[in-house]
Amino acid sequence: MSITSPAISANTTASPSSAPEIASVLVVTQASLSLVAGLSAIPFGIVEPGFRVLSLVTVLAAIAMFWLARNLRRQRRWARRWVTALEALSLAASLLLMVLPIGAVRGPVPVLVNLVMPAAVLWLLWSRSGRAAFRKAGRSDAGGAA
């Protein structure tokens, strides 16, 4: 006789693809770091008005990333496209900053946050299992974007 109930044992089967879930966690981590950066810039807005705008834009971008991560976890195709575009743009901008001699990407933390995490999200979303997860979701989610 089994100790677990049928409801619990029915939920223990793993989904066919965990790539969207892992990508969603990475996007939430990026959004959390952006939110902290945006909130940290608010006190500097007292002296420099430009920082007020930058902090507001950063906080709004973090909120959008949280929303995209939620819809990515729900395997929405449009969320996958938006996250792919944002991560590719972020990776391209970070690579450009790394090549320019201004010292913006120096040390392990900026490399991890600005290069490794976007590359990992892109790899997860464009891997075979990631594409298969969104292909399956596209058939069952006919009105996903509406």
ZIBEL-V521733 format. One line per field, one symbol per residue. ss: DSSP state (A for helix, B for strand, O for the rest). phi: phi as a letter, one per 40 degrees, with the letter a starting at -180 (. if undefined). burial: I if it has 24 or more other C-alpha atoms within 12 Angstrom, else O. Layout:
ss: ???
phi: ???
burial: ???
//
This chain:
ss: OOOOOAAAAAAOOOOOOOAAAAAAAAAAAAAAAAAAAAAAOOAAAAOOAAAAAAAAAAAAAAAAAAAAAAAAAOOOAAAAAAAAAAAAAAAAAAAAAAAOOOOOOOOAAAAAAAAAAAAAAAAAAAOAAAAAAAAAAAAAOOOOOO
phi: .cccccccccccccccabcccccccccccccccccccccccccccccbccccccccccccccccccccccccccgccccccccccccccccccccccccccbgcbbhcccccccbccccccccccbccccccccccccccbcbccc
burial: OOOOOOOOOOOOOOOOIIIIIIIIIIIIIIIIIIIOIIIOIIOOOOOOOOOOOIIIOIIOIIIIIIOIIIIIIIIIIIIIIOIIOIIIOIIOOIIOOOOOOOOOOOOOOOOOIIIOIIIIIIIIIIOOOIIOIIOOIOOOOOOOOO
//
